């Protein structure tokens, strides 16, 4: 079973339940991964750090999504 099928089944089961799958299940996982793996993005005000640390980390993270 692929991800699209799981998402379709989950959305149909939760329809009308007042549960937002994206904001209650998916987004917390994405946000947690960003904070854990790219914590340096919150220090973007230092250009040298951005070019040495933040940019390669961000590119690596986005490339493998």
N, CA, C and O atoms as CSV, one atom per row, in Angstrom:
chain,resi,resn,atom,element,x,y,z
A,1,UNK,N,N,0.856,-1.176,0.000
A,1,UNK,CA,C,0.000,0.000,0.000
A,1,UNK,C,C,0.900,1.237,0.000
A,1,UNK,O,O,1.832,1.324,0.799
A,2,UNK,N,N,0.632,2.167,-0.869
A,2,UNK,CA,C,1.457,3.363,-0.946
A,2,UNK,C,C,0.910,4.478,-0.059
A,2,UNK,O,O,-0.179,4.366,0.504
A,3,UNK,N,N,1.678,5.544,0.053
A,3,UNK,CA,C,1.300,6.654,0.938
A,3,UNK,C,C,0.009,7.321,0.508
A,3,UNK,O,O,-0.789,7.726,1.353
A,4,UNK,N,N,-0.210,7.441,-0.796
A,4,UNK,CA,C,-1.424,8.093,-1.280
A,4,UNK,C,C,-2.667,7.315,-0.853
A,4,UNK,O,O,-3.680,7.909,-0.484
A,5,UNK,N,N,-2.587,5.993,-0.904
A,5,UNK,CA,C,-3.729,5.164,-0.487
A,5,UNK,C,C,-3.999,5.329,1.002
A,5,UNK,O,O,-5.150,5.459,1.417
A,6,UNK,N,N,-2.955,5.322,1.792
A,6,UNK,CA,C,-3.111,5.495,3.239
A,6,UNK,C,C,-3.720,6.852,3.546
A,6,UNK,O,O,-4.617,6.960,4.382
A,7,UNK,N,N,-3.237,7.885,2.873
A,7,UNK,CA,C,-3.772,9.222,3.094
A,7,UNK,C,C,-5.239,9.298,2.693
A,7,UNK,O,O,-6.041,9.895,3.411
A,8,UNK,N,N,-5.599,8.715,1.577
A,8,UNK,CA,C,-6.987,8.722,1.105
A,8,UNK,C,C,-7.907,7.996,2.088
A,8,UNK,O,O,-8.990,8.492,2.400
A,9,UNK,N,N,-7.491,6.842,2.570
A,9,UNK,CA,C,-8.289,6.080,3.535
A,9,UNK,C,C,-8.436,6.860,4.839
A,9,UNK,O,O,-9.529,6.945,5.399
A,10,UNK,N,N,-7.342,7.423,5.313
A,10,UNK,CA,C,-7.377,8.179,6.568
A,10,UNK,C,C,-8.289,9.385,6.458
A,10,UNK,O,O,-9.067,9.664,7.370
A,11,UNK,N,N,-8.199,10.106,5.342
A,11,UNK,CA,C,-9.051,11.283,5.162
A,11,UNK,C,C,-10.523,10.891,5.097
A,11,UNK,O,O,-11.373,11.601,5.635
A,12,UNK,N,N,-10.837,9.774,4.447
A,12,UNK,CA,C,-12.240,9.369,4.358
A,12,UNK,C,C,-12.778,8.905,5.710
A,12,UNK,O,O,-13.942,9.151,6.024
A,13,UNK,N,N,-11.954,8.241,6.508
A,13,UNK,CA,C,-12.391,7.776,7.827
A,13,UNK,C,C,-12.594,8.964,8.775
A,13,UNK,O,O,-13.532,8.971,9.572
A,14,UNK,N,N,-11.714,9.964,8.686
A,14,UNK,CA,C,-11.783,11.105,9.613
A,14,UNK,C,C,-12.677,12.233,9.110
A,14,UNK,O,O,-12.817,13.247,9.793
A,15,UNK,N,N,-13.284,12.085,7.936
A,15,UNK,CA,C,-14.112,13.142,7.376
A,15,UNK,C,C,-15.277,13.453,8.316
A,15,UNK,O,O,-16.004,12.557,8.744
A,16,UNK,N,N,-15.435,14.715,8.620
A,16,UNK,CA,C,-16.506,15.150,9.496
A,16,UNK,C,C,-16.209,14.996,10.972
A,16,UNK,O,O,-17.047,15.334,11.808
A,17,UNK,N,N,-15.032,14.492,11.311
A,17,UNK,CA,C,-14.684,14.289,12.714
A,17,UNK,C,C,-14.051,15.526,13.344
A,17,UNK,O,O,-13.780,15.543,14.544
A,18,UNK,N,N,-13.814,16.563,12.538
A,18,UNK,CA,C,-13.185,17.771,13.068
A,18,UNK,C,C,-11.701,17.586,13.316
A,18,UNK,O,O,-11.102,18.334,14.089
A,19,UNK,N,N,-11.109,16.610,12.675
A,19,UNK,CA,C,-9.685,16.320,12.847
A,19,UNK,C,C,-8.960,16.703,11.565
A,19,UNK,O,O,-9.301,16.217,10.487
A,20,UNK,N,N,-7.979,17.556,11.678
A,20,UNK,CA,C,-7.199,17.969,10.517
A,20,UNK,C,C,-5.904,17.174,10.501
A,20,UNK,O,O,-5.008,17.426,11.306
A,21,UNK,N,N,-5.803,16.232,9.605
A,21,UNK,CA,C,-4.661,15.327,9.533
A,21,UNK,C,C,-3.349,16.079,9.360
A,21,UNK,O,O,-2.355,15.758,10.011
A,22,UNK,N,N,-3.346,17.072,8.491
A,22,UNK,CA,C,-2.100,17.788,8.224
A,22,UNK,C,C,-1.600,18.564,9.433
A,22,UNK,O,O,-0.419,18.486,9.773
A,23,UNK,N,N,-2.476,19.306,10.080
A,23,UNK,CA,C,-2.007,20.132,11.192
A,23,UNK,C,C,-1.858,19.353,12.493
A,23,UNK,O,O,-1.113,19.784,13.373
A,24,UNK,N,N,-2.535,18.230,12.642
A,24,UNK,CA,C,-2.443,17.467,13.883
A,24,UNK,C,C,-1.483,16.289,13.834
A,24,UNK,O,O,-1.053,15.805,14.881
A,25,UNK,N,N,-1.140,15.823,12.649
A,25,UNK,CA,C,-0.287,14.638,12.561
A,25,UNK,C,C,0.969,14.860,11.719
A,25,UNK,O,O,2.067,14.475,12.120
A,26,UNK,N,N,0.804,15.474,10.567
A,26,UNK,CA,C,1.939,15.600,9.653
A,26,UNK,C,C,2.817,16.792,10.006
A,26,UNK,O,O,4.035,16.643,10.112
A,27,UNK,N,N,2.229,17.974,10.191
A,27,UNK,CA,C,3.030,19.164,10.449
A,27,UNK,C,C,3.880,19.057,11.723
A,27,UNK,O,O,5.039,19.472,11.690
A,28,UNK,N,N,3.372,18.526,12.837
A,28,UNK,CA,C,4.243,18.404,14.015
A,28,UNK,C,C,5.499,17.561,13.750
A,28,UNK,O,O,6.566,17.847,14.293
A,29,UNK,N,N,5.370,16.540,12.929
A,29,UNK,CA,C,6.531,15.714,12.594
A,29,UNK,C,C,7.524,16.487,11.727
A,29,UNK,O,O,8.734,16.407,11.939
A,30,UNK,N,N,7.014,17.226,10.759
A,30,UNK,CA,C,7.878,18.028,9.887
A,30,UNK,C,C,8.565,19.123,10.694
A,30,UNK,O,O,9.775,19.319,10.574
A,31,UNK,N,N,7.803,19.832,11.509
A,31,UNK,CA,C,8.382,20.903,12.323
A,31,UNK,C,C,9.410,20.354,13.299
A,31,UNK,O,O,10.458,20.967,13.503
A,32,UNK,N,N,9.127,19.207,13.905
A,32,UNK,CA,C,10.090,18.595,14.821
A,32,UNK,C,C,11.376,18.207,14.116
A,32,UNK,O,O,12.462,18.379,14.670
A,33,UNK,N,N,11.268,17.683,12.897
A,33,UNK,CA,C,12.464,17.326,12.125
A,33,UNK,C,C,13.273,18.559,11.768
A,33,UNK,O,O,14.503,18.522,11.799
A,34,UNK,N,N,12.602,19.650,11.429
A,34,UNK,CA,C,13.314,20.894,11.107
A,34,UNK,C,C,14.048,21.409,12.328
A,34,UNK,O,O,15.224,21.761,12.237
A,35,UNK,N,N,13.385,21.459,13.457
A,35,UNK,CA,C,14.019,21.950,14.682
A,35,UNK,C,C,15.183,21.058,15.098
A,35,UNK,O,O,16.229,21.552,15.519
A,36,UNK,N,N,15.002,19.746,14.980
A,36,UNK,CA,C,16.048,18.813,15.398
A,36,UNK,C,C,17.247,18.830,14.454
A,36,UNK,O,O,18.392,18.879,14.904
A,37,UNK,N,N,16.989,18.792,13.153
A,37,UNK,CA,C,18.061,18.635,12.179
A,37,UNK,C,C,18.604,19.939,11.615
A,37,UNK,O,O,19.723,19.972,11.104
A,38,UNK,N,N,17.837,20.998,11.700
A,38,UNK,CA,C,18.265,22.282,11.142
A,38,UNK,C,C,18.151,23.404,12.169
A,38,UNK,O,O,17.733,24.511,11.830
A,39,UNK,N,N,18.510,23.136,13.396
A,39,UNK,CA,C,18.346,24.141,14.440
A,39,UNK,C,C,19.109,25.419,14.152
A,39,UNK,O,O,18.749,26.480,14.663
A,40,UNK,N,N,20.154,25.338,13.345
A,40,UNK,CA,C,20.947,26.527,13.051
A,40,UNK,C,C,20.218,27.512,12.136
A,40,UNK,O,O,20.674,28.647,11.995
A,41,UNK,N,N,19.111,27.126,11.514
A,41,UNK,CA,C,18.394,28.066,10.658
A,41,UNK,C,C,17.798,29.211,11.467
A,41,UNK,O,O,17.470,30.262,10.916
A,42,UNK,N,N,17.659,29.009,12.760
A,42,UNK,CA,C,17.105,30.063,13.595
A,42,UNK,C,C,18.151,31.114,13.955
A,42,UNK,O,O,17.825,32.099,14.617
A,43,UNK,N,N,19.396,30.925,13.533
A,43,UNK,CA,C,20.476,31.889,13.731
A,43,UNK,C,C,20.915,32.466,12.389
A,43,UNK,O,O,22.112,32.616,12.144
A,44,UNK,N,N,19.979,32.784,11.535
A,44,UNK,CA,C,20.287,33.198,10.160
A,44,UNK,C,C,20.861,34.600,10.045
A,44,UNK,O,O,21.196,35.022,8.938
A,45,UNK,N,N,20.987,35.329,11.126
A,45,UNK,CA,C,21.481,36.693,11.070
A,45,UNK,C,C,22.981,36.827,10.927
A,45,UNK,O,O,23.482,37.944,10.793
A,46,UNK,N,N,23.709,35.739,10.951
A,46,UNK,CA,C,25.161,35.789,10.838
A,46,UNK,C,C,25.545,35.196,9.476
A,46,UNK,O,O,25.499,33.978,9.309
A,47,UNK,N,N,25.924,36.034,8.496
A,47,UNK,CA,C,26.179,35.546,7.139
A,47,UNK,C,C,27.241,34.453,7.042
A,47,UNK,O,O,27.073,33.504,6.277
A,48,UNK,N,N,28.330,34.569,7.802
A,48,UNK,CA,C,29.382,33.544,7.725
A,48,UNK,C,C,28.864,32.189,8.186
A,48,UNK,O,O,29.189,31.161,7.593
A,49,UNK,N,N,28.067,32.189,9.235
A,49,UNK,CA,C,27.498,30.937,9.735
A,49,UNK,C,C,26.506,30.385,8.724
A,49,UNK,O,O,26.440,29.175,8.509
A,50,UNK,N,N,25.730,31.275,8.101
A,50,UNK,CA,C,24.760,30.824,7.107
A,50,UNK,C,C,25.446,30.067,5.972
A,50,UNK,O,O,25.017,28.976,5.597
A,51,UNK,N,N,26.502,30.644,5.433
A,51,UNK,CA,C,27.165,30.034,4.281
A,51,UNK,C,C,27.966,28.788,4.633
A,51,UNK,O,O,28.120,27.897,3.797
A,52,UNK,N,N,28.474,28.716,5.851
A,52,UNK,CA,C,29.265,27.548,6.243
A,52,UNK,C,C,28.405,26.420,6.799
A,52,UNK,O,O,28.704,25.249,6.562
A,53,UNK,N,N,27.364,26.741,7.519
A,53,UNK,CA,C,26.601,25.726,8.238
A,53,UNK,C,C,25.175,25.588,7.720
A,53,UNK,O,O,24.760,24.493,7.341
A,54,UNK,N,N,24.434,26.665,7.699
A,54,UNK,CA,C,23.004,26.601,7.441
A,54,UNK,C,C,22.694,26.170,6.009
A,54,UNK,O,O,21.878,25.270,5.805
A,55,UNK,N,N,23.320,26.785,5.025
A,55,UNK,CA,C,23.001,26.474,3.640
A,55,UNK,C,C,23.265,25.008,3.303
A,55,UNK,O,O,22.374,24.368,2.744
A,56,UNK,N,N,24.434,24.435,3.607
A,56,UNK,CA,C,24.636,23.008,3.297
A,56,UNK,C,C,23.646,22.090,4.020
A,56,UNK,O,O,23.167,21.121,3.432
A,57,UNK,N,N,23.337,22.380,5.281
A,57,UNK,CA,C,22.366,21.567,6.023
A,57,UNK,C,C,20.991,21.659,5.397
A,57,UNK,O,O,20.319,20.643,5.223
A,58,UNK,N,N,20.566,22.860,5.056
A,58,UNK,CA,C,19.245,23.052,4.462
A,58,UNK,C,C,19.159,22.361,3.109
A,58,UNK,O,O,18.160,21.709,2.807
A,59,UNK,N,N,20.188,22.498,2.301
A,59,UNK,CA,C,20.191,21.855,0.992
A,59,UNK,C,C,20.124,20.337,1.143
A,59,UNK,O,O,19.359,19.687,0.431
A,60,UNK,N,N,20.895,19.768,2.039
A,60,UNK,CA,C,20.911,18.320,2.275
A,60,UNK,C,C,19.534,17.838,2.717
A,60,UNK,O,O,19.036,16.825,2.225
A,61,UNK,N,N,18.914,18.576,3.658
A,61,UNK,CA,C,17.600,18.207,4.187
A,61,UNK,C,C,16.542,18.237,3.085
A,61,UNK,O,O,15.762,17.294,2.946
A,62,UNK,N,N,16.515,19.311,2.308
A,62,UNK,CA,C,15.502,19.469,1.260
A,62,UNK,C,C,15.732,18.468,0.134
A,62,UNK,O,O,14.769,17.942,-0.424
A,63,UNK,N,N,16.983,18.197,-0.209
A,63,UNK,CA,C,17.293,17.271,-1.291
A,63,UNK,C,C,16.780,15.873,-1.007
A,63,UNK,O,O,16.348,15.174,-1.924
A,64,UNK,N,N,16.820,15.453,0.257
A,64,UNK,CA,C,16.431,14.094,0.600
A,64,UNK,C,C,14.997,13.944,1.090
A,64,UNK,O,O,14.630,12.880,1.589
A,65,UNK,N,N,14.182,14.980,0.960
A,65,UNK,CA,C,12.768,14.887,1.356
A,65,UNK,C,C,12.010,14.059,0.351
A,65,UNK,O,O,10.805,13.858,0.499
